[in-house]
Amino acid sequence: MSRRARDRPRIVVTGIGIVSAIGIGRDEPFEAAVEGRSGAAPISRFDASQYRVRIACEVPDFHPEEFMDRKAARRVDRFGQLAVAAAKLAVDDAGLTIDGGEGIGAVIASGTGGSTTRDEQHEVFLERGADRVSPFAIPQTVPNMGSAQVSIQLGLRGPVTTTSTACAAGTDAIGIANAILRRGGAEAMLAGGSEALVTPFWVAGFDAMRVLTRNNEDPTGAARTFDTARDGFLIGEGSAVLLLEPLEAARARGARPICEVLGHGASADAHHVTDPHPSGVPQARAVTAALADAGVEPEQVGYVNAHGGASRPGDPAEVRALVNALGDAAAHTPVSATKGLHGHCMAAAGAIEASLAAMAIARSRIPPTINLTEVDPDCGGVDHVAVQARDAEVKVAVSTSFGLGGHNSALVLGRVDDDGARA
């Protein structure tokens, strides 16, 4: 590890809150992931019978009034409700008491904002006229309202902001929160993403791009990341929030770290609005930058939770990026992608995946890439953890996210021993 990495404040994750198709909390989603239990099912949030895509990963049995006042919940879009729930779960998981909130902030990502409200109010506008649009339409839909509602509902008065780099936004949010804490800009930070994409517009829009799987007859077997038979991703909804704080502060209050945030890196393709750069070189720069920030060598990486969007061009480009960034170590580095389980939740995806990577470190168990029965030859070069979970001592994990427009982001997470030493 570099001297620069050793000398700066160490930032750890002490709480995780997930609200997803595979469970709510910290343990339930991870157990579902290692067991390979997908949350995919027929769409229930609207009538999708006439759509070409009729399956998604929805959050079942979510009741926002369990996490916020019933009246307030009615004035918050579903993505904001999910964000508040995940944030409260993370705070509870960390055992943190928020007293005044001046030193606590949040970076909550969203690529789309209040999609449910936007769909509903646009229909009101077209059918009933401009004067019937709700006065809450804008406050419910702008993307920063996930972080704003987390601030309002939890009483956070530190730095609160939003990232909106599409599918990379949740990972970027954690990286930015980490940077704020390193420079002493807050005492603790909530970081993650929230998205409620299962709406008529977003399902139709993504399907028009030909990026969604249309295997409606087999929802749990539909997403096939890195497989020769892949035909697109499962759209999903959900939220994940991690509580980050300096190691010394966590130890002082008796909190037990789940993992350490060692580094973050970002880059851009400057190539295309939807397709990644086929060489994988720009994406590799984000991983290389994250490793450099962490002071970690490629051969120290024990697991990569890959973006794994199950697209025809995206998966090979991502594997090329990993091979480029990890070099000779790539061939024996365990890699899996979990979007087949919880769906592609855009800005929330990176946060969910970082949470699962953190748990893989804490539990020494790597969740699998489900439905990967025949690896595409163009996706070779790494050690795929296919179909079945793998027991492994993971001291360092990487989580990658690649967003529409060529946004690339990577996190490096590390194990912290009981005495606070780096593993």
N, C-alpha and C positions, 0 to 999 in steps of 0.2 A: 504494500500500500504506500502511496506517495506521501511525502512529508506534509504537503498541503492538505491532503485528506485526513491525516492524523491530527493536525493542529486545529482544525475548525470544530465548531460544536457538532456533537453527534445527535441526530434526529431519529427518533424511534416512533413506531406505530404502537399505540397502547389500546386502541379500540377499533373495532370494525363493525359497521352496520350494513347489511345487505337486504334489499327488498327485491326479490326476483322470482322468475318462474320456477326456480328450483328450491325456493325456500326463503325464509325471513330470519334475520339474525346473523350470526357468524357461523355456528356449528352446522345448522341444518343445510345451508347451501353447499358447504364444503363436503359434507357427508354424501349429499346427492351427487356432487361432481365426481368424487372418487368411486362411487358406485355406478357411474355412467347413466344416471337417471335423467333423461331429458325432460324439460318442461314444455315441450312442443305439444300443441293440441289444436283442434279446430277453433277458428276465431269465434269469440263470443261477445266481443265488445260492440259489434255492429253486424248487420246482415251481409255476409260476404258470399252468399250463395251464387251471385252472378259474377264474381271475380275469378280471375284465373288462379290467383293465390288465395287459399282459404284456410291457411294454417299460420300459426304464430306462437311466440312464447309470451303469454300474458301472465301477470301476477294474479294468482287465484286468491280469493277470500281476503282481499285487502280492504281494511276498514279505516279510513283516515281519521275518524273520530277517536280512534284508540291512541292517536299521537298528537291531536290538536283539537281545540274547541270545535264543536259541531258547526257553529255559525261561521267561524273563521274558515273551516274546511270548505264550506259552500262557496267561498269567494276565492278559492285557490284552485288552479288547474291541477289535473292529476299529476303532472310532472313535478309540480311544487309540493304536492302532498307526499309523493314518493321520496322527494329530497328531504323533507322534514322528518319523515319516519326513519330514513336511513341515518340521518344525523343524530337523532335522539337515541337510536339503538347504539351508535358508535360511542356517544358520550356515556351511556349506561354501561356499555361493555368495558370502557376504560375506567369506570368508577370516578369520573371527574365531576366535581361540583362547580357549577358556574356561578360565581358570586360577583355580580356587577358586570362582568363580561368585557371590561375595557381591554384586557390583554389577549382576548381570544377572537380569532377571525375565521373566515371560511373562503374557500375557492371551490365553487360548485359549478361544474361544466354543464352546458346544454347546447346541442346543435340546433334544436328546433323550437325550444320554448314550449308554450302552451298549445300544443297541437289539437287537443280535444276541444278546447274553448274556441280556437281559431276556426275549426271546421264548423262548429255549431253556430257561431256568431256570423260567419260568412253566409250560412244558409238563411239565417234570420234577415240579414241585410238584403239578400236577393229576393226573398219571398215576402217580407213584410215592410221593407223600407229602412232608410238610414236612421230614422228617428226611433226605431225599435231596438237598435243595437245596445247591448248592456254597457253601462258606465264602467263595469269591471272588465270589459273585453281586453283593453290594452294592458292594465295591470296584471291580468291573468296570463297574458301570452308572451310578453317580451322575455327573452332568454335569461336575463339576469334575475328574474323573479324566483328561481330556485334558490340562489344564494341569498336573495333578499328575504325570502320567507324563512329560511334557516336562521338568519340573523334576527328577524322579528320574533319568531316562535321560541328561540332559545335564549334571546337576550344577548347576542354577540355584538360588541361595539368596537372590535379591533378591525384590521383590514379585511374587507369583504368584497370579493370581485367574482367575475365569471370568465371562463374560457369557452370559446365556441369554434374550435378547430375541428369540427365534424367528429369523425371517429377517433381522432387523436386527443380530443379535448379532455377526457377524464384523466388520461395519463399526464397531459400537460398540467392539469389542475394540481395533481399531487407534486409534480416537479416544482411548480411555482410556490406552493405552500411550503415546501421544503426550503426553498431559497429564502423566503420571508423569515423563517425561523433561524436559519443559519446566520443571517445578518442582524438578528435580534429585533426584528420588526414586530414580533408577537410572542406571547408566552405559550400559546398552543394554537393549532390550526385544524379546522375540519376541511377535508379535501376529498373530492370525488366528482360524481356526475349523476345526472338524472334525466330520464327520457321517457316519454309516453308516446311511442310511435305507432301503436296499433289503432290507426284511424283510417277512414276511407281514403283520404288524400295521400297519406304516406305509403300505404300499401299499394295503391294504384301507381303512385309516382315511382317507387322503387321497382315495381314490376315492369313499368314502361322502360326502365333502364336495362331490363333483362338480367337483373342481379339476384332475384329471389328464386329459391327453389319452388317448383310447382308440383312437388311430389305430395299432393294433398291426401293420398290414400295411406301414406305411411309417415305421419308427422314426426315421430321420434327417430325414424331412420332417414329422414329427408336430408339433413345437412351432412355432407360428406367431405369435410375439409381434408385436403391433400390427396384425396382418393381420385382414381381415374374416372369414377362415375359422378363426380361432383357437378351440380348444376345451379349453385347459388346458395345464399344464406337464408336463415330463418329470421324474419323481422321480430324484434322483441321490445319489451318495455321493462323498466326497472331502475333501481338506483343503488349506488354503493358509496359510502362515505367512510373515510379513515380518519382517526384522530391522531395527529402528529404532535409531538412535543419533544423538547430537549431531553436527552437521557438523564441528565442530572436532576432535572425537575421531576421526571417520572419516578426515579429512584427515591427522591426525597419524600414523595407522597405515597410510596409503597406500591406503585403500579408496576406490573410485570410486562416488559416489552414483548410484543409479538414478533417483531423484526425491526431492523434498522433500514432507513432509506439512505442508501449509500451514494446514489448518483442519478442524474437525469440528463438526457441528451435529446436534441431536436434538430431537424433538418427539413429541407423542402426539395421536392423533385424538380419544380419548374418545368413540368412536362405536359400534364393533361388534367382536365377537370374531374375525370372519373378513374382512368386507368393509371396504375402505378408505373414508374419507370421500369421497363422490363429487365434491365441489367441488375437491379437491386442495389446498385452502388449508392444512390442518394439515401436510400433507407438504411444501408449499412452505416452511413455516417452518423445517424442518430444513435445507433447501438454503440459504435466506437466512442462517440462523445460521452455517452452515459458511463461506459466502462472507465474512460479516462477520468471523468468527474469522481467516480467511486474509488479510483486507484486500484482497480481490479484487472487482472490479466484474463484473457479468454479461457485459459485452461482451468481457471477457478470457478467458472460458471457451472452450476450443477443442475440447472433447469431453466428452460425458456418457455414461458406462457406466450405463445405466438398469437398474433392478430388473427390469422386463420379465417379469412372471410369466405372461403369455399368458392371463390370465383375462378374462372378459367385462367385469366392472366395474373390475378393477384397472388395466388398461392405459390406458383413457381418463383415469382419475383421476390417474395418474402424469404423463401428458402435460400435463394441466391444471396440475399442480403445477409442472412445469418452465416452462410459459408464465407462470405466476404469479410464479415466482421470478426468471426471467431477463428478463421483460418483452419489449421489442421485439427483444432479442438472440436470443430463442428461435428465431425463424424461420430464422436462419442458423447455429445451433449444431448441429454434427454429433452425432447421438444413435444409439447402437446398444445392443442387449441381447444378452448372450451365453449365457443359460440354455439356449437351443436347442442349444448345443454341448456344454456340460458338465453340463447338468441343473440342477434346483433342489436344492441341497444344504443347504437351510435355513441354519444358522449358518455353514457353510463358504462359502456362495454369495457373500456380501459380500466375504470375503477373497480368493476366486478372482477376483472382478470387479475389486477394487481392484488386484490384481496385474496383471491384463490392462490396466487403465487406466494403471498405472505403466509398463508395457512400451510402450504406445501413445505415451507421452511420450518414452521412451528411443529408440524405433525410428521415430518419425514415421509410424506406420501404424495406422489405426483398423480393428479387426475389425468385421465386418458383423453385422447381424441376419439370420440365415439364414431362408429360407422366407418372407420378407416380399415378396410379389408384388403385393398390393393393400392399400394402407394403409387401415385403417378411417377413415372421415371423422371419427369421434370422437377419433382419435389424431393428427389433423393439428396443424400449428402449430410443428413442429420439423423440422430437416433430417435425415431418416432415412437412415442409412447402410445401405442394403438390399442383401442378397444378396452384393455384392462389397465387399472391403476397399477402403479409401481411403487414399492417401498424403496426409499432412497434417502440417504442423509444429504439434505440440500443445505449447503452453507451460504451459497450465493444463487439468487434467481434473477432472471431478466424478464420483464414484461414489455411487450412491444405493441404499438398501435399505429396504424397508418390510415390517414383520413382523406376523404374526398378533397381534391384540389392539390394533393401531393404533400400534405402535412404528415411528418413522421416524428414519432416520439417514443422514447424508451426509458424505462426505469431499471435501476439495479437495487435489489433488496438483499439484506444480509442477516444472518442469524446472530442473535445476541445471547451469550451464555448467562446463566443465573447470576453470576458475579458482575455482569455488565461488560465483560470482555467480548471482543469480536471473536466469532468462532473461526 
